[in-house]
Amino acid sequence: MIRKARLADVKAIYRLISEQAQSGHILARAITELYSQIRDYTVFEDQDTGEIFGCGALQPVWEDLAEIRSLAVSSDKQKNGIGSSLIAALLTEAETMGIARVFVLTYRQSLFERQGFGVMDKNLLPHKIWADCIKCAKFPDCDEIAMAVKL
């Protein structure tokens, strides 16, 4: 089941993001950051157990632009459509908000291509988004792929 995150989900979200950050797939997030940005997050919850197996955030950047961030799926649940379901839900949320374009910085190009995203030049993104990059071990030599979709 896909739903908006609640404060009680923060520790599960933190666990998922930390697991993927250790693998170098996404940027780590501080637990305090997750609490303050919980409204941006959507989760995939197992209906039977209540366990959170996936998460992702939609963060508006400008009136017509948003970023999908911190998309993470438990390693043992990958390849089951959870990531695709989360992306679809975040894109629907963006449409509801009136956002015209959504971008992502990712290593999972094929996952986002299946959702209609295309590769773009990172230099076309607003400079504001690079504030988080300073926290990354790969800064300033980022090798993530910038992708975007028009809604």
C-alpha positions in Angstrom: 0.0 0.0 0.0 1.3 3.5 -0.9 0.5 6.3 1.5 1.9 9.6 2.8 4.5 9.1 5.5 3.7 9.7 9.2 6.0 10.7 12.0 5.9 7.2 13.3 7.5 6.1 9.9 10.7 8.2 10.3 12.8 5.4 11.9 11.9 3.0 9.1 12.5 5.6 6.4 15.9 6.4 8.1 16.8 2.7 8.0 15.9 2.3 4.3 17.8 5.5 3.3 20.8 4.5 5.4 20.9 1.0 3.8 20.9 2.4 0.3 23.3 5.3 1.2 25.9 2.7 2.5 25.7 1.1 -0.9 26.4 4.5 -2.5 23.0 4.6 -4.3 21.6 7.7 -2.6 22.6 10.5 -0.3 22.4 9.8 3.5 19.9 11.9 5.4 20.0 12.9 9.1 17.1 11.7 11.2 16.4 15.3 12.2 16.1 16.2 8.5 13.6 13.4 8.0 11.4 14.6 10.9 11.4 18.2 9.5 10.7 17.0 6.0 8.2 14.2 6.7 5.5 15.9 4.7 7.5 15.4 1.5 7.7 11.6 2.0 5.6 8.8 0.7 6.0 5.2 1.8 5.2 1.7 0.7 3.7 -0.3 3.6 3.1 -4.0 3.6 -0.7 -4.3 4.3 -0.3 -7.5 6.3 2.6 -6.6 8.5 2.6 -2.8 8.5 6.4 -2.9 7.7 7.7 -0.1 5.5 9.6 -1.5 2.5 10.1 1.7 0.5 10.1 5.4 0.6 10.6 8.5 -1.6 10.2 12.2 -1.3 8.8 14.9 -3.6 10.4 18.2 -2.9 9.2 21.3 -4.7 12.0 23.5 -5.9 10.1 26.2 -7.7 6.5 26.9 -8.8 6.8 24.5 -11.7 9.6 22.2 -10.7 10.1 19.4 -8.1 12.7 16.8 -7.3 12.2 13.1 -6.4 14.6 12.5 -3.6 15.6 9.6 -1.3 13.9 6.9 -3.3 14.8 3.8 -1.3 13.5 0.2 -1.4 14.6 -2.5 1.0 17.3 -4.6 -0.7 15.4 -7.8 -0.2 12.3 -6.3 -1.8 13.8 -4.8 -4.9 12.6 -5.9 -8.4 9.0 -6.2 -7.1 7.7 -3.0 -8.5 7.9 -1.0 -5.2 10.2 1.7 -6.6 8.0 2.1 -9.8 4.9 2.3 -7.6 6.5 5.0 -5.5 7.6 7.0 -8.5 4.1 6.8 -10.0 2.6 8.0 -6.7 5.1 10.9 -6.4 4.4 12.0 -10.0 0.6 11.9 -9.3 1.3 14.1 -6.3 3.3 16.5 -8.4 0.4 16.7 -10.9 -2.0 17.4 -8.1 0.2 20.3 -7.0 0.3 21.8 -10.5 4.0 21.0 -11.0 5.0 20.9 -14.7 8.3 19.1 -14.5 10.0 16.6 -12.1 13.6 15.7 -12.0 15.8 13.3 -10.2 19.6 12.7 -9.8 20.0 8.9 -9.9 22.1 5.8 -10.6 19.0 3.9 -11.6 18.5 5.2 -15.1 16.4 2.3 -16.4 14.0 2.5 -13.5 13.2 6.2 -14.2 13.1 5.7 -18.0 10.3 3.2 -17.5 8.4 6.0 -15.8 8.9 8.4 -18.8 12.0 10.3 -17.5 14.7 11.2 -20.0 18.4 12.1 -19.4 19.2 15.8 -19.2 22.2 18.0 -18.7 22.8 18.5 -14.9 23.9 22.1 -15.6 20.4 23.0 -16.6 19.1 22.4 -13.1 18.8 25.3 -10.6 21.9 25.9 -8.5 19.7 25.7 -5.4 19.6 21.9 -5.7 23.4 21.5 -5.3 23.2 22.6 -1.6 22.8 18.9 -0.6 25.7 17.9 -2.8 28.2 19.3 -0.4 27.3 16.5 2.0 28.2 13.9 -0.6 31.6 12.1 -0.6 31.6 12.4 -4.4 31.3 16.2 -4.4 32.3 17.9 -6.7 32.8 14.9 -9.1 29.2 13.8 -9.2 28.5 10.8 -11.4 24.8 10.7 -10.9 22.5 10.9 -14.0 20.1 13.9 -14.2 16.7 12.9 -15.6 13.4 14.8 -15.9 9.9 14.3 -17.0 7.2 16.8 -18.1 3.8 16.3 -16.6 
